Amino acid sequence: MIEFPEAQVLARQLRENISRKEIKKVIVGHSPHKFAFFSESENYPALLEGKKIKTAQASGSWVQIIVGEDVSIFLSDGCRFLLHKPGGKIPEKHQLLLEFTDGYALTVSVQMYGMIFCQKNTDIDNKYFLMSREKPSPLSDEFHHRYWEKLLKESRQTLSAKAFLATEQRIPGLGNGVLQDILYRAGVNPKTKIKSLSERDKENLFREIKETLGEMTEQGGRDTEKDLFGKKGGYRTLLSKNTVGSSCSKCGKIIEKKSYMGGSIYFCPGCQPEKA
């Protein structure tokens, strides 16, 4: 699933590779998908065909492709992007296909669930996308210590570290995937409550949010996700499906996986002891 680093990488790759390309043809909903959500998809061809891609940008886990002067395509975290060269094979299943006049094509397919919205910029009304734009990027100067302390203070103190960081869009784009390495590097167990965090824990979390997300972004995303060309990211995850059951490089204990809050958590019992 796309999270903050992958959204940043994909937006940059889209800017570099499809800006100024003219859209020749649009196909929406080619492969039925129960959890692919659209906004009046019958209007997409009229909104997009004959127009040129202007740019692309990311906010949280969203990727926004700006088309012409007044239209945008909004793609959420469950979408997978692939850019195809002229004559390249288009995958059989996809939920959005943009064919360009130069022969290139872009496909977007939904994995578990995802939103593919196309609207005029004056009509943007998706609350999740708008929320992602309203809050500061964790890599920006606006995400500073005072802001971090405000987030902690305004949240229920009985929330676990995972619930605090990865729910309610407190930090847009920070989800269950990138959460694992942030907590591991900070030495915080996913189940530890906010009220049990020491001042050092809080400082470590603040630092690792910035440093871990920064490294993931700079290295092209995580090795559990793919970019615009189907290539895995260069950031080697410390805690993920790729490392569960292996020995912790710090203490030697076995990395564990457990179900928690409707998903999975990975942790080292030696480096991340749960606090009461």
Secondary structure, DSSP 8 states (H G I E B T S, - for coil): ---HHHHHHHHHHHHHHHTT-BEEEEEE-SS--TTEEESSGGGHHHHHTT-BEEEEEEETTEEEEEETTTEEEEE-TTEEEEEE-TT----S--SEEEEETTS-EEEEEESSSEEEEEEEGGG---HHHHHHHHS--TTSTTS-HHHHHHHHHHS-TTSBHHHHHHSTTSSTT--HHHHHHHHHHHT--TT-BGGG--HHHHHHHHHHHHHHHHHHHHTTSBTTSB-TTS-B-SB--SSSTTTTTSB-TTT--B-EEEEETTEEEEE-TTTS----
